[in-house]
């Protein structure tokens, strides 16, 4: 059973690798404001988790 799962995983990676490579080469590039748009929600989540830990 483990060999079958390993074979399925290898086949999936073999199929998905060319598509992922194409997306990375031809996808949109990050701009200066994109990092702020990502860091604000991550900061809010971290702050919420810290708040929950402190409440316990």
Biopython code that builds the backbone (N, CA, C, O; Angstrom):
import numpy as np
from Bio.PDB.StructureBuilder import StructureBuilder

atoms = [
    (1, "UNK", "N", (0.825, -1.189, 0.000)),
    (1, "UNK", "CA", (0.000, 0.000, 0.000)),
    (1, "UNK", "C", (0.878, 1.265, 0.000)),
    (1, "UNK", "O", (0.556, 2.244, -0.673)),
    (2, "UNK", "N", (1.983, 1.240, 0.755)),
    (2, "UNK", "CA", (2.863, 2.403, 0.793)),
    (2, "UNK", "C", (3.515, 2.640, -0.558)),
    (2, "UNK", "O", (3.727, 3.785, -0.956)),
    (3, "UNK", "N", (3.831, 1.571, -1.260)),
    (3, "UNK", "CA", (4.430, 1.715, -2.580)),
    (3, "UNK", "C", (3.437, 2.338, -3.548)),
    (3, "UNK", "O", (3.822, 3.151, -4.389)),
    (4, "UNK", "N", (2.173, 1.970, -3.444)),
    (4, "UNK", "CA", (1.144, 2.546, -4.314)),
    (4, "UNK", "C", (0.985, 4.040, -4.042)),
    (4, "UNK", "O", (0.864, 4.832, -4.977)),
    (5, "UNK", "N", (0.986, 4.428, -2.765)),
    (5, "UNK", "CA", (0.886, 5.850, -2.430)),
    (5, "UNK", "C", (2.105, 6.611, -2.941)),
    (5, "UNK", "O", (1.970, 7.721, -3.456)),
    (6, "UNK", "N", (3.282, 6.032, -2.805)),
    (6, "UNK", "CA", (4.498, 6.682, -3.290)),
    (6, "UNK", "C", (4.446, 6.840, -4.806)),
    (6, "UNK", "O", (4.829, 7.884, -5.334)),
    (7, "UNK", "N", (3.980, 5.824, -5.499)),
    (7, "UNK", "CA", (3.876, 5.903, -6.963)),
    (7, "UNK", "C", (2.865, 6.977, -7.367)),
    (7, "UNK", "O", (3.108, 7.731, -8.310)),
    (8, "UNK", "N", (1.743, 7.052, -6.665)),
    (8, "UNK", "CA", (0.738, 8.073, -6.974)),
    (8, "UNK", "C", (1.283, 9.470, -6.720)),
    (8, "UNK", "O", (1.016, 10.387, -7.496)),
    (9, "UNK", "N", (2.035, 9.641, -5.655)),
    (9, "UNK", "CA", (2.617, 10.938, -5.349)),
    (9, "UNK", "C", (3.634, 11.353, -6.411)),
    (9, "UNK", "O", (3.655, 12.507, -6.840)),
    (10, "UNK", "N", (4.466, 10.419, -6.828)),
    (10, "UNK", "CA", (5.451, 10.718, -7.862)),
    (10, "UNK", "C", (4.759, 11.075, -9.178)),
    (10, "UNK", "O", (5.184, 12.002, -9.866)),
    (11, "UNK", "N", (3.706, 10.354, -9.532)),
    (11, "UNK", "CA", (2.977, 10.664, -10.768)),
    (11, "UNK", "C", (2.337, 12.046, -10.684)),
    (11, "UNK", "O", (2.347, 12.795, -11.661)),
    (12, "UNK", "N", (1.777, 12.390, -9.518)),
    (12, "UNK", "CA", (1.153, 13.690, -9.363)),
    (12, "UNK", "C", (2.197, 14.801, -9.492)),
    (12, "UNK", "O", (1.956, 15.802, -10.167)),
    (13, "UNK", "N", (3.351, 14.629, -8.850)),
    (13, "UNK", "CA", (4.411, 15.626, -8.972)),
    (13, "UNK", "C", (4.924, 15.732, -10.400)),
    (13, "UNK", "O", (5.240, 16.823, -10.872)),
    (14, "UNK", "N", (5.004, 14.609, -11.077)),
    (14, "UNK", "CA", (5.467, 14.596, -12.467)),
    (14, "UNK", "C", (4.511, 15.380, -13.367)),
    (14, "UNK", "O", (4.945, 16.045, -14.308)),
    (15, "UNK", "N", (3.222, 15.300, -13.080)),
    (15, "UNK", "CA", (2.234, 16.013, -13.888)),
    (15, "UNK", "C", (2.186, 17.497, -13.521)),
    (15, "UNK", "O", (2.029, 18.346, -14.399)),
    (16, "UNK", "N", (2.318, 17.814, -12.233)),
    (16, "UNK", "CA", (2.141, 19.189, -11.795)),
    (16, "UNK", "C", (3.389, 20.056, -11.945)),
    (16, "UNK", "O", (3.271, 21.278, -12.023)),
    (17, "UNK", "N", (4.566, 19.467, -11.986)),
    (17, "UNK", "CA", (5.803, 20.257, -12.035)),
    (17, "UNK", "C", (5.873, 21.194, -13.243)),
    (17, "UNK", "O", (6.191, 22.369, -13.059)),
    (18, "UNK", "N", (5.595, 20.739, -14.465)),
    (18, "UNK", "CA", (5.676, 21.678, -15.606)),
    (18, "UNK", "C", (4.699, 22.844, -15.479)),
    (18, "UNK", "O", (5.037, 23.974, -15.831)),
    (19, "UNK", "N", (3.496, 22.582, -14.981)),
    (19, "UNK", "CA", (2.515, 23.659, -14.818)),
    (19, "UNK", "C", (2.982, 24.666, -13.761)),
    (19, "UNK", "O", (2.855, 25.874, -13.962)),
    (20, "UNK", "N", (3.514, 24.182, -12.649)),
    (20, "UNK", "CA", (4.005, 25.084, -11.600)),
    (20, "UNK", "C", (5.179, 25.916, -12.110)),
    (20, "UNK", "O", (5.281, 27.102, -11.797)),
    (21, "UNK", "N", (6.047, 25.313, -12.877)),
    (21, "UNK", "CA", (7.186, 26.042, -13.440)),
    (21, "UNK", "C", (6.703, 27.150, -14.374)),
    (21, "UNK", "O", (7.236, 28.259, -14.351)),
    (22, "UNK", "N", (5.702, 26.855, -15.189)),
    (22, "UNK", "CA", (5.145, 27.853, -16.102)),
    (22, "UNK", "C", (4.489, 28.993, -15.325)),
    (22, "UNK", "O", (4.653, 30.158, -15.686)),
    (23, "UNK", "N", (3.752, 28.671, -14.266)),
    (23, "UNK", "CA", (3.105, 29.708, -13.450)),
    (23, "UNK", "C", (4.144, 30.620, -12.815)),
    (23, "UNK", "O", (3.951, 31.835, -12.770)),
    (24, "UNK", "N", (5.237, 30.057, -12.324)),
    (24, "UNK", "CA", (6.260, 30.880, -11.696)),
    (24, "UNK", "C", (6.950, 31.791, -12.696)),
    (24, "UNK", "O", (7.317, 32.916, -12.359)),
    (25, "UNK", "N", (7.130, 31.320, -13.919)),
    (25, "UNK", "CA", (7.804, 32.129, -14.936)),
    (25, "UNK", "C", (6.899, 33.214, -15.504)),
    (25, "UNK", "O", (7.361, 34.326, -15.762)),
    (26, "UNK", "N", (5.614, 32.913, -15.705)),
    (26, "UNK", "CA", (4.714, 33.834, -16.396)),
    (26, "UNK", "C", (3.647, 34.442, -15.494)),
    (26, "UNK", "O", (2.748, 35.125, -15.983)),
    (27, "UNK", "N", (3.728, 34.210, -14.206)),
    (27, "UNK", "CA", (2.740, 34.750, -13.287)),
    (27, "UNK", "C", (2.985, 36.217, -12.986)),
    (27, "UNK", "O", (4.001, 36.779, -13.394)),
    (28, "UNK", "N", (2.056, 36.835, -12.273)),
    (28, "UNK", "CA", (2.239, 38.244, -11.928)),
    (28, "UNK", "C", (3.380, 38.417, -10.927)),
    (28, "UNK", "O", (3.587, 37.584, -10.045)),
    (29, "UNK", "N", (4.106, 39.509, -11.083)),
    (29, "UNK", "CA", (5.226, 39.796, -10.196)),
    (29, "UNK", "C", (4.738, 40.643, -9.022)),
    (29, "UNK", "O", (3.813, 41.442, -9.168)),
    (30, "UNK", "N", (5.359, 40.465, -7.864)),
    (30, "UNK", "CA", (4.985, 41.226, -6.679)),
    (30, "UNK", "C", (5.429, 42.672, -6.825)),
    (30, "UNK", "O", (6.486, 42.961, -7.386)),
    (31, "UNK", "N", (4.610, 43.567, -6.316)),
    (31, "UNK", "CA", (4.924, 44.984, -6.345)),
    (31, "UNK", "C", (5.164, 45.473, -4.923)),
    (31, "UNK", "O", (5.060, 44.697, -3.972)),
    (32, "UNK", "N", (5.482, 46.741, -4.776)),
    (32, "UNK", "CA", (5.877, 47.259, -3.459)),
    (32, "UNK", "C", (4.739, 47.193, -2.439)),
    (32, "UNK", "O", (5.006, 46.912, -1.271)),
    (33, "UNK", "N", (3.509, 47.433, -2.816)),
    (33, "UNK", "CA", (2.392, 47.435, -1.871)),
    (33, "UNK", "C", (1.858, 46.059, -1.543)),
    (33, "UNK", "O", (1.049, 45.917, -0.626)),
    (34, "UNK", "N", (2.288, 45.046, -2.263)),
    (34, "UNK", "CA", (1.756, 43.706, -2.044)),
    (34, "UNK", "C", (2.159, 43.141, -0.691)),
    (34, "UNK", "O", (1.373, 42.437, -0.056)),
    (35, "UNK", "N", (3.379, 43.440, -0.238)),
    (35, "UNK", "CA", (3.825, 42.887, 1.040)),
    (35, "UNK", "C", (3.036, 43.464, 2.198)),
    (35, "UNK", "O", (2.743, 42.750, 3.157)),
    (36, "UNK", "N", (2.688, 44.726, 2.132)),
    (36, "UNK", "CA", (1.869, 45.314, 3.193)),
    (36, "UNK", "C", (0.490, 44.673, 3.226)),
    (36, "UNK", "O", (-0.077, 44.470, 4.299)),
    (37, "UNK", "N", (-0.040, 44.361, 2.078)),
    (37, "UNK", "CA", (-1.356, 43.729, 2.019)),
    (37, "UNK", "C", (-1.326, 42.331, 2.622)),
    (37, "UNK", "O", (-2.357, 41.832, 3.073)),
    (38, "UNK", "N", (-0.172, 41.699, 2.636)),
    (38, "UNK", "CA", (-0.036, 40.366, 3.228)),
    (38, "UNK", "C", (0.298, 40.466, 4.713)),
    (38, "UNK", "O", (-0.223, 39.694, 5.518)),
    (39, "UNK", "N", (1.152, 41.400, 5.077)),
    (39, "UNK", "CA", (1.625, 41.491, 6.459)),
    (39, "UNK", "C", (0.546, 41.966, 7.431)),
    (39, "UNK", "O", (0.549, 41.555, 8.591)),
    (40, "UNK", "N", (-0.357, 42.806, 6.993)),
    (40, "UNK", "CA", (-1.405, 43.302, 7.897)),
    (40, "UNK", "C", (-2.314, 42.165, 8.366)),
    (40, "UNK", "O", (-2.507, 42.032, 9.574)),
    (41, "UNK", "N", (-2.883, 41.340, 7.492)),
    (41, "UNK", "CA", (-3.717, 40.234, 7.997)),
    (41, "UNK", "C", (-2.930, 39.221, 8.827)),
    (41, "UNK", "O", (-3.448, 38.688, 9.808)),
    (42, "UNK", "N", (-1.676, 38.952, 8.437)),
    (42, "UNK", "CA", (-0.867, 38.012, 9.227)),
    (42, "UNK", "C", (-0.610, 38.593, 10.616)),
    (42, "UNK", "O", (-0.661, 37.867, 11.609)),
    (43, "UNK", "N", (-0.338, 39.882, 10.692)),
    (43, "UNK", "CA", (-0.143, 40.532, 11.989)),
    (43, "UNK", "C", (-1.392, 40.479, 12.843)),
    (43, "UNK", "O", (-1.314, 40.268, 14.054)),
    (44, "UNK", "N", (-2.551, 40.671, 12.215)),
    (44, "UNK", "CA", (-3.813, 40.584, 12.959)),
    (44, "UNK", "C", (-4.045, 39.175, 13.495)),
    (44, "UNK", "O", (-4.491, 39.012, 14.630)),
    (45, "UNK", "N", (-3.754, 38.175, 12.705)),
    (45, "UNK", "CA", (-3.924, 36.789, 13.161)),
    (45, "UNK", "C", (-2.966, 36.489, 14.307)),
    (45, "UNK", "O", (-3.359, 35.871, 15.297)),
    (46, "UNK", "N", (-1.718, 36.918, 14.184)),
    (46, "UNK", "CA", (-0.742, 36.689, 15.258)),
    (46, "UNK", "C", (-1.184, 37.405, 16.531)),
    (46, "UNK", "O", (-1.095, 36.848, 17.625)),
    (47, "UNK", "N", (-1.653, 38.626, 16.388)),
    (47, "UNK", "CA", (-2.142, 39.365, 17.552)),
    (47, "UNK", "C", (-3.332, 38.682, 18.203)),
    (47, "UNK", "O", (-3.425, 38.635, 19.429)),
    (48, "UNK", "N", (-4.237, 38.154, 17.400)),
    (48, "UNK", "CA", (-5.397, 37.445, 17.933)),
    (48, "UNK", "C", (-4.979, 36.182, 18.674)),
    (48, "UNK", "O", (-5.518, 35.881, 19.739)),
    (49, "UNK", "N", (-4.030, 35.446, 18.125)),
    (49, "UNK", "CA", (-3.548, 34.230, 18.788)),
    (49, "UNK", "C", (-2.863, 34.581, 20.103)),
    (49, "UNK", "O", (-3.061, 33.891, 21.103)),
    (50, "UNK", "N", (-2.060, 35.642, 20.118)),
    (50, "UNK", "CA", (-1.419, 36.069, 21.359)),
    (50, "UNK", "C", (-2.477, 36.463, 22.382)),
    (50, "UNK", "O", (-2.348, 36.123, 23.558)),
    (51, "UNK", "N", (-3.505, 37.163, 21.966)),
    (51, "UNK", "CA", (-4.607, 37.535, 22.861)),
    (51, "UNK", "C", (-5.273, 36.291, 23.447)),
    (51, "UNK", "O", (-5.545, 36.242, 24.646)),
    (52, "UNK", "N", (-5.535, 35.294, 22.615)),
    (52, "UNK", "CA", (-6.152, 34.073, 23.109)),
    (52, "UNK", "C", (-5.245, 33.352, 24.100)),
    (52, "UNK", "O", (-5.729, 32.819, 25.098)),
    (53, "UNK", "N", (-3.940, 33.326, 23.844)),
    (53, "UNK", "CA", (-2.996, 32.678, 24.766)),
    (53, "UNK", "C", (-2.967, 33.427, 26.103)),
    (53, "UNK", "O", (-2.939, 32.803, 27.164)),
    (54, "UNK", "N", (-2.975, 34.743, 26.053)),
    (54, "UNK", "CA", (-2.947, 35.515, 27.293)),
    (54, "UNK", "C", (-4.239, 35.372, 28.098)),
    (54, "UNK", "O", (-4.220, 35.504, 29.322)),
    (55, "UNK", "N", (-5.350, 35.106, 27.431)),
    (55, "UNK", "CA", (-6.621, 34.948, 28.134)),
    (55, "UNK", "C", (-6.720, 33.615, 28.856)),
    (55, "UNK", "O", (-7.561, 33.457, 29.741)),
    (56, "UNK", "N", (-5.887, 32.661, 28.500)),
    (56, "UNK", "CA", (-5.972, 31.327, 29.106)),
    (56, "UNK", "C", (-5.284, 31.292, 30.416)),
    (56, "UNK", "O", (-5.254, 30.250, 31.070)),
]
sb = StructureBuilder()
sb.init_structure("model")
sb.init_model(0)
sb.init_chain("A")
sb.init_seg("    ")
for serial, (resi, resn, name, xyz) in enumerate(atoms, 1):
    if name == "N":
        sb.init_residue(resn, " ", resi, " ")
    sb.init_atom(name, np.array(xyz, "f"), 0.0, 1.0, " ", f" {name:<3s}", serial, name[0])
structure = sb.get_structure()
